[in-house]
C-alpha cells in the first residue's frame, strides 16, 4: 500500500473556506493586483485547508476549484525570477521557496484526497485516476520549478513521483484519461513529462526553452509508452530507463541492470515527431501550422526541436560523460574589464594559493576564512575546482564561500597554477543543494591577447573598447578572431587595434562567429 507523507489533521485549523462553494466565493474576492499578497494568502489558506478535517469528495472539489487561480498566480509570481543571475539574492530565494511551497501545498491537498481513496471512500471510487494524475502533476511542477530556477532538488522529490506512478500502475489507473487544463492526459503521460523535462539537460536551456518544452510535452507525452521491457533498435532512438524504486530520473537503457522496478520509455515515436516538425519548419511552415502553439519565432522553435532530439534521442548524455575526471584548483575572473586587467597585469592581483590552501580546497572544498587572504582588487580572482574537463570545456564548482553572481553565456577567464588565462563562455549553471555554484564552461580557442580597439564615425560611447585577440590555430583550422563587447559589432566596420606593446593594426570586421551575453566573437581581415 502507498504510504503518504501526511501529518494528522488539526482541530484548530480554520481556513476561510471549508468547502468548494465558499472557496469559489473567496477566489472571486481575491485581489490579484498585489501579486505578493495574493500569493501569500493562497499559500496560507491552502496550507490551513490541508490541516483541516473534511470529507474526501468535498476536499477534491475544493482543490479543483483552486487550480486555475493558483496556476495563474504562480506563473505571474515566477516572472520575478526571470533573467536573474545565480546564486539568487536573499529576496529572490524567498520568492523561489514560496513558489515551491505552494506547489507542495497543492500536492498535499490532493494527497489528502488520495488517502481517502486508498481507504475506500465510496464517493471517490470513480476519481482515482484524476487524483493520481493531479498528485503527479503537482509533484512534477515542484520539480520543474527547481529546473527553471537552476537549483538542484532533493532526491526525495524523485521518490515522491516514482511511488505515485507505481501506485497508479498497480491500481491500473495510469492509462485512464482525465481532463487537464485545456487537454486530455493520463497518469503515465504526466509522469513521462516530468521524466523527459529532467533529461533534457535543463541547465543548458533558457527559461523560455524550458517553458516551451513543458508546454509541448503536455500534449506529446500522451504518445509515449512506459513498459516493463524494451526492444533495442540500433537504427533509431534507443529507449530510456527509470528505476521507480530509486531516487533518480531517466538513464540510458543499455547502461542499467534490469530488475522488476525498472520501467522503459520507448523514444522512437518522440524521435520521429521531433524530426518531422523540424523538417516542416525548415520547409517554411509556421510553428502554429506545425502544432507548436502560438509561437512566432520559427528559428527558435527549430533550434529547440534539434536540442531536444539531441538530448533525448542521440546519446548526448553519454558524450557529455566522456570528459576526463580531475580535481584541480583554478582561478576565475569575469567581466571584460576585469579579465582585461588581469591579462594586462595592470589590475591588482589576487594572492597566489599556497600548497596548504590547494590541499584545503581539494579536501574540504574551500579555504577557511581565517587562512584566506582578502584581496581589494576591483575584480578579484575567485577560487574554483575543475571536476572534469576536455579540450572543449569543463565542469567547475566554486570553492569560495561567497562570490559574484553569474548568467549563462557570460564571458569568464580561468587560470590554473603555473598556466596562463583561457577565455570561456558559461554553457550552464546550477546551484547545488549545499549552496555551491556549479558551471559548465566552453573554452574559446587560443591564448587571448588583451588589446584595445577604436573606430571612427560612431558615437563616443562606443568609440573605444577593450577586446581580446584570439590567434589563429592552424592545426584545427581555426582563423584568428576578436572578442569584443556585445553590441559593438558592425559588419565591415574599419577599426584600429592597439596591442600591449602599443603597436597598431588596421582591421576590418567581417562576420559574427558567436554571440554571448556580454561579448561577441567576430572575424576580421587586416587592411
Secondary structure as GFF3:
##gff-version 3
##sequence-region A 1 527
A	DSSP	alpha_helix	20	29	.	.	.	ID=ss1
A	DSSP	alpha_helix	35	51	.	.	.	ID=ss2
A	DSSP	alpha_helix	56	78	.	.	.	ID=ss3
A	DSSP	three_ten_helix	79	81	.	.	.	ID=ss4
A	DSSP	alpha_helix	90	118	.	.	.	ID=ss5
A	DSSP	three_ten_helix	122	124	.	.	.	ID=ss6
A	DSSP	alpha_helix	128	149	.	.	.	ID=ss7
A	DSSP	alpha_helix	155	170	.	.	.	ID=ss8
A	DSSP	beta_strand	178	179	.	.	.	ID=ss9
A	DSSP	beta_strand	184	185	.	.	.	ID=ss10
A	DSSP	alpha_helix	187	198	.	.	.	ID=ss11
A	DSSP	three_ten_helix	202	204	.	.	.	ID=ss12
A	DSSP	alpha_helix	207	220	.	.	.	ID=ss13
A	DSSP	three_ten_helix	221	223	.	.	.	ID=ss14
A	DSSP	beta_strand	226	227	.	.	.	ID=ss15
A	DSSP	beta_strand	240	243	.	.	.	ID=ss16
A	DSSP	beta_strand	251	252	.	.	.	ID=ss17
A	DSSP	three_ten_helix	253	255	.	.	.	ID=ss18
A	DSSP	beta_strand	262	265	.	.	.	ID=ss19
A	DSSP	alpha_helix	268	282	.	.	.	ID=ss20
A	DSSP	alpha_helix	287	290	.	.	.	ID=ss21
A	DSSP	alpha_helix	298	313	.	.	.	ID=ss22
A	DSSP	alpha_helix	316	320	.	.	.	ID=ss23
A	DSSP	beta_strand	324	334	.	.	.	ID=ss24
A	DSSP	alpha_helix	336	344	.	.	.	ID=ss25
A	DSSP	alpha_helix	355	364	.	.	.	ID=ss26
A	DSSP	three_ten_helix	369	371	.	.	.	ID=ss27
A	DSSP	beta_strand	382	389	.	.	.	ID=ss28
A	DSSP	beta_strand	393	398	.	.	.	ID=ss29
A	DSSP	beta_strand	411	416	.	.	.	ID=ss30
A	DSSP	beta_strand	422	431	.	.	.	ID=ss31
A	DSSP	beta_strand	437	443	.	.	.	ID=ss32
A	DSSP	beta_strand	448	454	.	.	.	ID=ss33
A	DSSP	three_ten_helix	460	462	.	.	.	ID=ss34
A	DSSP	beta_strand	464	470	.	.	.	ID=ss35
A	DSSP	three_ten_helix	474	476	.	.	.	ID=ss36
A	DSSP	beta_strand	481	485	.	.	.	ID=ss37
A	DSSP	beta_strand	494	498	.	.	.	ID=ss38
A	DSSP	beta_strand	504	515	.	.	.	ID=ss39
A	DSSP	beta_strand	519	526	.	.	.	ID=ss40
###
